[in-house]
Amino acid sequence: MTDSQRSSRAATAAAKRRRLTAAAAQVLHHKGVERTAIADIAQAAGVPVGNVYYYFKTKDELVEAALTEHTATLDTLTAELDRLPDPRARLRGLVTAWVTQRETAARYGCPIGTLAVEVDKRDPGGLDESVARAVRRLLDWAAQQFRELGTDDPDGHALTLVAGYQGMSLLANALRDPEVMTREGERLLAWIDAC
């Protein structure tokens, strides 16, 4: 096998793993951990079921991959927001991004929040720590914005903001009403403006 063939195989394998990771994030968010079968993820990724086991030996590894995918999405969003001129604009941008996902939230809830609840109900195995790291990443980013605004207790403000988001996502989902996100998003924006 030539170096070119090896490189091509490695690229194909990486692309397949990437498709499986993205599929795991979507399917686990839409169906939940317990109701998702490995075959569901394989079908969503367009690969044979056996290929899933080549890359991920257990369902927990797929949940971990989904968390990694959701965290990468968060990192992309916050990197885009970091280009905005001031912390208030960044925080407002975050809330606006949440509200634009209101239809998804009303149907499935917050991707990381719903995984956090499901993982908590399973046997401990490190997934709870992975969820905590994802949530902590958002809290730390938000706290930095409040710190730059000069607010007292930036960590407390970050907690209030993220709790507000989780609450509005949960209620939008429970009530199947995306407008909960719109209304509560407006309240969060007004609160940020007052900080």
N, C-alpha and C positions, 0 to 999 in steps of 0.2 A: 504494500500500500504506500502510495506517495504521500509526501507532506500535504499536498493539495487535497488529496482524498481524505486524509485525517482531519484536516481543517474543515472541510465541507461536512464531514460526519459530526464533528463537534458543534458546528453551527446549527446543523439540523437538530441535534439533541438539545441544544440550548433553546432553540425556538419551540420545540415540543414541550419542554419543561415550562417555558414561559406561558404557552397556551394553557397548560394544565393548571398553573398557578392562577392565572386570570379566571379560568373556568371555576376553579375551587372557590375563589372569592365571590364570584357571582352566584353560583349555585348554593353555597352555604348561606349566603345572605338571604336568598329568596326562599329556600326550603328549610333552613335550619340544620344544625349538626345531626340531630337524631334522625331526621327524615331524609337526609341525603345519603344515597348509595354511591359507591365508587363508580358504578355504571353511569349514574347521572353526570358525574364530572367528566368521565371519558366521552360521553355523548356530546356534552357542551364543548369540549375541546376538539372534538372530531378525531379522536384516536381510539384504537382498540383498548378494551378494559385492561388487558394484560400490560399495556404500556404504562398505565397509571402505577402499577405495582413496581415497575422498573425504577421509577423516579421517587415514589412515595410508598413506603412499606406499610404505613398505618393511616387510619383516618386522622389521628392526632397530627401526623406530619402534614396532612392536607390542611387541617385547621391552622397550623402554624404558617403554612404557605399563604393561606388566605389572609391571615393577620399581617404578614409581611407585605402582601399586595395592598391592603388597606392603608398600612403605614406609609408605603411608597406614594400612594395617592395623596395622603395628607402632606407628605414632604414636598410633593410637586406643588400642591396648592399653597403651602406656606412660603415656598421659594418664590412663587409668582407674587404673592402678597408682599413679600419683603422688598420688592422693587417699588412699591408705593412710597410716596414721599414722607409719610409720618405714621406713627403707631396707631393713631385714631382711625386713619384711612385703612390701615391693615386690618384692624379689628372689625371695622364696618364691612370690609371686603369678605372677611371670614363669615360673618353672619349672613351676608348676601349670598355667598356660595351655599351655605346651609339651606337657605330658603329656596334657592333654585332647585334643590333636590327634594322639594316638598312632596311631589307625587311618589317618588321612591320611598321616602320616609313614611308616608301614609300607608303605603302597601306593605313595607318590610321592616321599617324602623331604621335606626342607625346601624351601619354595618359593624362597627366595633362594639357599640353598646349591646346589640343583640347577641353577638358572640360572647361578650363578657358574661351576660346572664346565663347563656347555655353552658359555657365552660365551668361556671361556678357550680352548676348542678351535677357535673360529672365527677368522677374520681380525680383527685389532684394528680397532676403529672407534669407540672411545669407550664401548662397552657395558661393558667391563671397569671403567672408571672409575665408571660408574653403579652397578654391583654393589658396588664398593668403598665408595661413599658410603652405600649401604643398610646394609652390614655395619658400617661405621664409626658410623652412627647408633646401632645397638644397643650396640656397644662403649662409646661415649661415655655412653649412658644408664646402663649397668651400672657403669661406672667411677665415675660420680657417686654411685651408691648405695653402693658400697664406700668412696668418699671420706667420705660422710656417716657411715658406720659407724666410720670412723677406722682402717681397715686400712692396713697398710704396703703399698705398691705396688698402689693401686687399679686401675691400668691392667692390671697383670699378673693380678689377680683377675678382672677383666672378661674378659680373653682366655681364662683358664681356664674361666670359666662358659660363654662362647659356644662355645669349642672342645668342651666337654662336650656341649652341645646338638647341635652339628653332628655329633659322633661318634655320639651315640645315635640321631640321625635317620638317619644313613647306615647304621648297623648294623641298625636296625629295618627299614629299607627293603631292605637286602641280604638279610636273613634272613626278610623278610616276617613279622616278629614284633613286634606292637605292645607286648608286655610288656617288650621291651628298654627302651622309653621309660619304662615304669612303674618298673622296677628302677633304671635309671640316674638317673631323676628323684629317687627316694628318696635316692640317694647324693649328688646335688647339693644337695638340701634339708638333709641332715645336714652337708654341708660348709659351706653358708651359715650354719647355726646355730652352727658352730664358729668362724666368722670373728669 
